[in-house]
Amino acid sequence: MDTRTFLGVQQSHNPFRWSMEVTPGISTTGGFLFGGSGLGAAITALEGTSGRQTIWATAQYLSYAKPGEILDIDVTLAVEGHQMTQARAVCHVGNREILTVNAALGHRPFEVTGQFEQMPDVPPPSECTARAFRGPVDGTINDRLEQRLAKGRDFDHLDGTPGDGQTLMWARIPDVIEGVDAAALAVLGDFVPMGVGQALGVRGGGNSLDNTLRLVHLVPTEWVLLDIRVHAVERGFGHGLVHMFAEDGTLLATASQSCIVRFWKG
Amino acid sequence: MDTRTFLGVQQSHNPFRWSMEVTPGISTTGGFLFGGSGLGAAITALEGTSGRQTIWATAQYLSYAKPGEILDIDVTLAVEGHQMTQARAVCHVGNREILTVNAALGHRPFEVTGQFEQMPDVPPPSECTARAFRGPVDGTINDRLEQRLAKGRDFDHLDGTPGDGQTLMWARIPDVIEGVDAAALAVLGDFVPMGVGQALGVRGGGNSLDNTLRLVHLVPTEWVLLDIRVHAVERGFGHGLVHMFAEDGTLLATASQSCIVRFWKG
C-alpha cells in the first residue's frame, strides 16, 4: 500500500478538504495520534491538493486527537507560483484544532546539487537488534514500524549517564512497499523525543511541540537510517534533528523537533 | 538599545497588535525586509504579548515587504497553559501577508539539562577577517551586523569547487548591547543561504522559504559563533542549520532553514 492508505487519509468531493479516522495503528501506546502520523496526513493532503512535492513542512501541535475521532484536514494554497506553492493545512476534530502545518512545495530545474551530510558507518539492519519497548505495543504505530538499533542503549543501561547525543536506528514501514515518500518520512522523522531519553541516559522521552521536515531527494529504499542528533536539553525542553538516509547513503530528508521532556513512570 | 528598539517594533493600544516600519537598516541590499528581521519582530511581539520566552518559532515567508511600508504584527494565543503558550503571529502590509510565525513559549522547572553540540575550536573574533561583500552594504542590515569569517572562502576562491558544507562565522550586533535575546538570534540565524553559496563553492546564496529557531539557553555574550551546516542542495533548494554559540561555548539556539538557491548576477 502507499502511505496515504497506510495512514487512512480520505479525499472528499472538495479538493481542499481531506479527512482521516484516528485509529490505534497511527497512534501511540499512550492512546493519542502519533505526531508523525499527523504531519504525514497533512503532507499527503497538501501534495494531493497542490499536485506538487514537499520541499519543507512544519507542524505545530496544539491538542491531542484520540482513536475513534475523525480528523478534518483543510488545505489552503496561500501563494501559487510557476514552480512553487506555499500552503497550509489546518487539522481539526470538530472545532478543536489538533495541528497546523505550513509548507512549501515544488520543483525547480537547477543543475547544481550537493549532499554534505554523509551517512554514518553502521552495520546493516540484518545485524542490528530490534528496539525493545517498555510495554506492549500491539496494534499501535510502534507495532507497524520495524526499528533496529545501530547505536543506542537498552533500558538497563539508561542509568542517568549522559551519552554523546547521537542515536542511530534503522526503521522501515513493512506495509508501505510502494516507496518511501514525504509522508512516510514525516512518520519516520518523529524520533527526537526518543533520542532525548538516549542522550540524557534516562528512561524518558517527550511530547513534540513541532515537527519540521526538509525533503531532499527521494530514492527507492526499504530501510531508512535515522541519524538522531539531540542538540541540547534546557528549561525542560529538548531540541534536535533526524537525518534520514536511504540504504545507498542518499540523504532523503532532515527532520527537526523541539519537545517537552518527560520521565516515564514506574 | 534592546532588540525591540533595534528592529523598531512598536506596541499599540491593543496588546495583541504590534507594528514595525520597514527601514533600510532591517532590509537586505536587494531592498526588501531581511527574513531574520521579520522573524525577530514576530518573536518580540509574541514574547511581549504572552510574557513568556520563546522555546521554538517558525516563520513561513509568503511575500516581500519593502522599505517605507509598515508591517502589522497580529498575535493570537491559541493555547495558554500553566507553563507554556502556543501562539501565532501573522505579519502583513495592508492585506498582503508577508510572513506567518508559529511558536511555543514558556519555561518548565526541570532539573536535568545537557548540551550535546559542542562549539568548534576557532580563533577569537579579533583574529578573524571581516566578511567581504559583493557590493556596498551602507545602511542595510549587513551594515549593522559585524561579521568575521573563521572558516569560509572569499569571492576569488568560490570557483565551483564544493566545500564540506560547514561555514564558521563570528557575528554581533553592535547596537544591541543589552544582551542577546531570542529576537537577536532570529536575526543572526538567517545565514543558511550564505552557507549554501559557500558549500557549493559558487557566487550565490538564496531566498529563505522558512526560518526556524529553537532557543536553548541565553547567556551574556558580545559575539555569537555561527556554525552553519548545509545538509544538501537538491531540486533547486538548499537545506541546513546554524548552531549559535556564546563566546563561552554555550549553545544559545539552533536555527534551520530551507531556501531557493540563486546565483548572483555579474
Interface residues (C-beta under 8 A of the other chain):
Chain A: Q53 I55 W56 T58 Q60 L62 S63 A78 V79 Q83 M84 Q86 E97 T100 N102 A104 H107 R108 P109 F110 V112 T113 G114 Q115 F116 E117 P162 G163 D164 G165 Q166 A199 L200 V202 L209 D210 T212 R214 V216 H217 R229 V230 H231 A232 V233 E234 R235 G236 F237 H239 L241 H243 L251 T254 S256 S258 I260 V261
Chain B: Q53 I55 W56 T58 Q60 L62 S63 A78 V79 Q83 M84 Q86 E97 T100 N102 A104 H107 R108 P109 F110 V112 T113 G114 Q115 F116 E117 P162 G163 D164 G165 Q166 A199 L200 V202 L209 D210 T212 R214 V216 H217 R229 V230 H231 A232 V233 E234 R235 G236 F237 H239 L241 H243 L251 T254 S256 S258 I260 V261
